[in-house]
Structure formats: C-alpha cells, structure tokens
Amino acid sequence: MTGQAAISTAVETNQRTPADPQKNLSCFKALFMGYNKPAINLLCMFLCINKKHLLLLSVTVRQLPNTLLGLLLLCMACKTPAVGGTASSQANRVTSNGYQLVWADEFNKDGTPDTTNWRFEKGFVRNNEEQWYQQENATCKNGLLVIEARAVQLPNPNYIAGDANWRKSRREIRYTSASMNTATKKFWQYGRFEMRGKIDVSSGLWPAWWTLGVKGRWPANGEIDIMEYYRGMLLANVACIGSNGKAEWYDRKIPLDSLGGKAWANNFHVWRMDWTEQDISLFVDDVLLNKVPLASLENKDGSGINPFKQPHYMLLNLALGGDNGGSLAGTTLPNKFEVDYLRVYQKR
C-alpha cells in the first residue's frame, strides 16, 4: 500500500502497554451417549484451550453406566487449562522461538473497534482511490473485525468545482470503506506480527495490512506491506526512500492462481512478519514470501537513517480502485475484509 498521504506522527517510545481485549461467551452443546441408565443432565462452565472463546458447556449424559462417569466428565472439563483473556494475561505464552505476546486485539466485543487501540481516517485519502473512508464501515461482530466496502451516492462535502486536488474535484462519494491505524496509540520495534484474516479478491478491491515508521515523511519513514492484494496478486513488500527521492521497493508478487485462486481466498489465512535487527521476513500460512536484510534498507537520501530501526504502527484498510486496485466493473458490493485477530510478540 503506497503511503503518499500516510499519517505523519511524532510519538514517544515508551507506550508499549498491552491492551485488554474482552472475551465474549459462545454456547457449545455436547451430547454424550452411553448405555443402560437414566438420563443425567450436567451443566458446567470452563475455559477452553481454543484461543477465542469462553465456552458454556451444556452436557447431556444419557444412559450412562453410572452417575460417576458423568461427574468425571464434568471434572475433566472444568480442569481444562485457561488460555486467553487479556493480552497481559497471555503474555506468559512463549512461542518456540522465544517470543512472548505483548499486544493483541481479538475483536470480541461487538460494536466499534476499541478506540484505545485504533484511530480512523476520514475522507478521500491516498492513491486516487475511489472510496471515502469513514469509521462507520468498521465494526466488530461475532469475534471478527469487519471492514465493509459499500456502494453509495452522497455529496462530497469537500467538493470545489474545478479544483486541481482530486480529493476536492469529485462531486460525489460513490463508495465508502474504512481505514484504521494505531498511530500515536500502539507501536512496536521488532517482533513477530500475526493476523488471521480473510480477503475478498473481487476486481477492484485492494485490502491491506501494513506498517509505517513513526518518524519521517513517507517513504523516508519506511513501509512494510505484510498483506496486500490487488489485480490477482498477493504482495509482500518493504520500502525505504531511494536515491531519486522516490520509494525504493523490495517487493514480491505472488499470483493468486498459484495459491488456489478464489477457492483459496474463501478461507481464513494467517499472515506473519518476523522483524529482527537483521532482516524482515514476510509469510502467509508459514510459507516465506519475502525476506529483506535491514542492511539494504537504509534511506538513500544521504541521511544515514534506517527507517526500520525505529518503532512502526500498523494500518488496516480496504481500498477500492485507485492507482493499483483496478476496475470495479462486475464487482458486487457490499464487500468485506474480515480479521479474526491481530497479535504482536516480542523477545524479552
């Protein structure tokens, strides 16, 4: 995602307090069948290993050999180890590579995304894109963040006839969507970043999960496109400023057809970035897509600054059309970019 109009921020480097995502309840009913004895109904609550849910287990035990077996099942359920809750309670979880969870948003509270984590862009923002960004197009429902692109017909409140600025020269808003970011709220330097999400690959759609450095103007602040899709290509990119003053891209484009086409996109996938002092590695479903040494990423403007040796904040958006998105002809709206969770791990 090109960041010509990306947010320029000056932030302090001590704001790494983990968020406290709330967990909602889901109902789960299990039916156990046995032999020769009257039905016994058991009800218990327990924390499941499943990363998302606090399950309410309603167990109907029918024709069990005896009541003791039913009680045994109840005890086994109630002793299931508790995992989940807030990011701080999960911070003791350590991956095989020694990373510990420092922040997460699981999107489990229905309604507006948590404003202690997220800011929302508004209006026509970048890349000549077709959509008007607004907060209302981002909602949390049933444990998912849903960014929805919609077809509308609204007046552009910033319209000025004949203005040279494309943001003002458009008389109407024909599409709305959402772009949200953690600028000034949450930012990180190095670590493992994960998103489980599902993208729609219809013509003209341009979903992205990316980061920008907190200091400097784009592209001197550095950009990492952990997940980006347009025109039949999945992208994994890193950019700094080149000697010509424009973005110098270290990019990788993967044809969607090589992954399985639309059938692949109909499922959720896990995108990941491993960012260390040595390199940036970008993955999908544990398959390495791109790896760039940090030594290659120093800005070529004579400043000697490496924009990947500073904290970055993250952005999520669903763009339409514009410089790269392509034509929306034949695409049915509304359309969605869905995110199950975002997690950041760091080595302590």
N, C-alpha and C positions, 0 to 999 in steps of 0.2 A: 504494500500500500504506500504509494508516494505520499510524502508528508509535507508538501509545499506550504500548506496552511496549518500545519500541526501546532499544537499549543506550545508556547514558549513559557517555561516556568523556571523560577528560582526557588529551590526547596532545600530544607535542611536535611542532613543525612542521618538524623537520629530518630526518624519516625518509622520504626520497624515493628510497631506493636501489633501482634496478631489480632485478627478480627475474631468475633464470636458468632459464627453462623448458628442459627437456631434450627433445631431438628423438629420436624413435624411427624405426626403419627400416621402410619399406614396400617390397614387392617389385613390380617393374614389368617386364614382358617385352614386347619389341617384336620383331616379325618383319618383316624387310626382304626383299623378293623381287626378284630380278634375272634375268639371262639367262646361259646357256651355260657356266658354270664350276662347279667342285665347291663343295660347301657349306663355309663357313668360320664357326666359332663364335667370337664375341668376347664378352669379359666385362669390364665396367668399372664403377666407382662414381663418381658425380658428384653435386654438389649441384644440385638443380633450382630454378628460379625459384619454383615453387609454394611458397607461404608455409608449408606444414606439414611437408613430408616430405623426408627424405634418401633418395633413391631408389637402389635397387640395380638397375642396368640390365643385363639379360641380352639381348644382341643376337645373334640367329641370322641370319647373312647367307648366303643360299643363291643359288647360280648367279649370283654377281656377275661382271661383266665381268673384274674382276681384283681381287687382294688389296688394292691401293692404295685402292680405293674403300671397302672395309671399314675400313681403317685411318683413312681420312679421317673416316668417320662416328664412329669412336671418339674421335678428336681433338676433333671438334666437340662431342661430349657432354661430354668432360672439361673443356672450356673454358666450360661454362655458368656464368654468374656465380652466386656463392654468396650466397643471401639466407636469413635465418632464424637459427637458433641461439638464443642467449640474447637477452633484451631489450636488454642492454647492447651486444651486437654489432649489434643492429638500430637502435641509437639514432641512427645517421647517416642513416637513412631519413627523408626530408623530404617531407611532403605538398605539394600545390600551394599550400596556404595557409601554408606555413612551419612547420607543426607537426613536431616530432620525437618519436619513440617514447621514452617514459620508463619504461614498465612494461607487461608483458604476461603473461598466463597462457594457454598454448596447450593445456594439459591432455593432454600427450602421454605422460606417464608413467602406466602403468596402476596402479590402486590408489587409495588415499586421496588426495584433493586435497592439494596442497602446504601443510603447516601453517605454513610461514614466511609464507604469504600469508593463510591462512584460519583463522577461528575458527568454531565450530559451536554453534548454540543447541540447548537441550535442554528437552523438556517441552512442555506447553501454554503458549504464549507470548502471543499477542495476538488481538484481534478475535473472540473466541469461536470460533475456528477449530476444525475437527474433528480435525486431525492432531496427533500427538505428534511433535515434532521430535527427530531423533537423527542423529548423524554417519554411522551405517551406511548411510543412504539416499542418500548422495552418493559416487559413485565415478567414476573416470576409466577409460575403456576405448576402445581404438581411436581415440585422438585426440579424444575427446569427454568433457566432464563430463556425467554423467547424474544428475539428481536424480529419484528414483523415489518415487512415492506408492504405498503398499501397504495393502491391507485386512488387518487382524489382529484378534485377540481376546486382549488382555493386560490384566492388572490395572493400575490406576493406582497407582503407588507412593505418590502424594501424597494419596490419597483420604481424605476425612474426611466421614462421613455428616452431612448437613445443613449443611455449611459454605456460607457465602454466596459464597465465591470460586469462580467456575466452574471454575477450574483444579483445585480440590480436590474439588468436588462430584460430578465424574464418576467413577463406579465403575470404568469400563473405558476402555481405549485401543482404539478401533476402526480407526484409521488411523495410519500413520506416514509421515513425509516428512523433508525436510532443509531447513534454513535456514543459510546460511553468509555470513560477512561478513569484511571486512578491518579491523575496528575495532582500534585500537592497533598494527596491523601495517603497513598501507598506506593512505595518504590523500593527497588532492590538492586544490589550489585552482586552478580554471580549467583549461581544456584541452578536448581532444576525446576523448570516451569512446566506444568501439565494442564491440558484442557481436554475434557471429553465432550465432544460435540458432534452435531450433525449439520451438514450444509446442503442446501439445495443447489443443484448445478444447472438450473434452467438458464436459457440465454439471457444475457444482460445482467445477471446477478454477480456481485463482487463482495463476498464475505471475507472478513479478515480478523485475525488475532495477531497483534503486533506490539512492539515496544518502541519507545523513543527516550533518548537521554534527557536528563532534567536540565542540563546546561547547554546553551548554544542554540542557534537557529538551524533549522533543517537546511541541508543534510549534515551540517557540521556537528549536530548533537548525536548523530548515529541512529540508525533504524534497523530493527530486526523483524522480519515478517515470518513468524513462527508458523502461521497458517494463512494462506491467501489463495483464492480461487477466482479465475475468470477465463472465459473463452476456451473451455475444455482443458485447462491446465491447472494443476495444483502446484503452487510455488513455495519455495523456501529460500528466503533472501536475506542478505546483510548488506548495508550500505553505509559508507562514510563520504566525505567530500573529496572529489578528485582534483587533479591539478588544473582542470579547466573551470573550477568553481561549481561544477555540477555533481550530482550524485554518482559515485563510483560503486557499481553493483557487483556483488558476488552472489550470483543467483543460480537457481536450479529450477527448471520447469519439468514437471512430470505429467505426461499425457494421462488424462483421466481414464482413457480406454485401457491403458496398461495396468490399471488398478482394478478394473472390473466395470468401468462405466457408471451409468446411473444406478445400477444394482448395488455397487459399492457405496455410492453416496446415500442410498436409502437407509444405511445403518450408521450408528454412532461409531466414532473412531477417537483414538487418543493421540493428540499431537503433543510433542515434548521438545523442550530446549534444554540442553545441558551447556551452561555458560560458565567457563572457568577462566583463570588468569592466562591460560594458554590458548584456548580456542572456543568457538561457538559451534555446537552440533545440533542439528535440527532433524527431528524424527516424526514419523507417523506410524502408529502401531508397532513401535520398536524397530522400524526399518529406517536406517540412516538415509536422509535425503541430501544433506549438505553439511559440510564441515569447513570452517574458515579459521585459520590461525589469527589470533589477535595481533600478531606482529605485522600482518598485512593491512590492518585496519586503521593505522594512524592516518589522520587527515592530511591530505596532500596540498594544504594551503600554506605551508611554512610555519604553522603554529606549533607543531610538535605534539599536538593533542591527540590522544586516542579516545574517541567518544565511547568506547566500550570498557573503559576503566573508570566509569562513573555510574551512579545509580540510573536505572531506567524505570519508567512507569509503563503500564500496559493499556492497550486500547482494544475494544471490540466494536465492530460495526458491520452493517450490511448496506453496501452501496449499490447503486444501480447506474448502468451506462457509464457515461463519462469517458475519460481518456482511454481506459483499458477495459471497462466492463462489457462493451459490445452492445449489440442491438437487443432491445426488449421485445421485439416482434415475436409473437407466438407464445410469450410467457404469461401465464395466468397469475394474477395477484388476488388476494394477499399471498405472500410467501414468507418463509421463516428461516432464520439461523438459530438453532437451538443449542444451548450449552448446559451440560449436566453439572459440571464443576470446574473450578479453576483452583490450582494448588501451587504453592511455591515452597520448595525445600532448599535448605542451605546446610553446608557443613559447619559444625560448631567446633 
